[in-house]
Amino acid sequence: MSLHQALIDTDQTCANAHAYAALYWPEATFRVIDPNRDVVVTGHREIRGNYDSAHSVFPLYQWRHSMGAFQIMPSNASGSSLKASAFWKWRVDWKANTTGVVSTGTYEDVFEKRGEEWKVLSRVSRDDPNWPLYIFAPYTANFEALYRSSCGDT
């Protein structure tokens, strides 16, 4: 979980995008639910595309992504794997030019252990209902012009 936050708050590079996607199993899904979209991305390439969207379209250099309280609930072993669910809250604050909260929400993750390694099998990110459309509108309206692929393939 701490690697997730560390990689969200790093610069957009191909190495960082690959490191972020490597936190997920190759067939993992990531669903984003906010007032503008309800979309599911699947696999490392699409997860890197989601990472690239966040880093190139939105001014992350001015924002800080924090995770708060979380809850982990282990489940029974199925075959050779073990799963655990995690529910945690996230918050984005301004760190430059402005003070205050940008947005808040939750993550619902399912982690799976294969061999000795735990990775995310699925993630759902839900923005809270107070999501400030007026802050995001200038970025989402210019998505195509702002989007940059970190590795040139997303």
Steps between C-alpha positions, in 0.01 A plus 500: 500500500780741574658428160174598336506841663869550435454431128190721471701791640801453267581655166351349187771281349487172314683327787251634758200400285638146469575485874144611576346241264723231654306542829211324318468146360509495116123438476409750774214745461481861618159667503472878538163646604466877507240750372664501154549130445451142605774313322687172548856451377653153484861386493835672533482705179157650580599557864805691375263703280295585808822600681595716199157667504537597863854627451467688173143634504479613863753727679630234740812709557266737690312226686580247773329160504458359851348182630332484836358224709474160338355163585637164379276197503669167420302235318544124477762340282373385161732252336852640515398862553386707793290815468448800723275799458600849603275802534668835543435869469696738281527875491664744259619834639660801337872524567579805285334836432180416690401333825218262576353177378476419128296180533439194716390143445560134570690203360365149521779256418526126468856377545603150403807310612662276242803315622664750734374814327194716576360725224176678423249285312230768486455859611197725508561871554189697594497876531283635779175674396652839584739463203572859386423494127608864464859412597523210255301645208789693337708181493234253392379737227854505355582133556611429141730803486654437845545120494861374471607138495801434723622209286348597163260204485192596702 
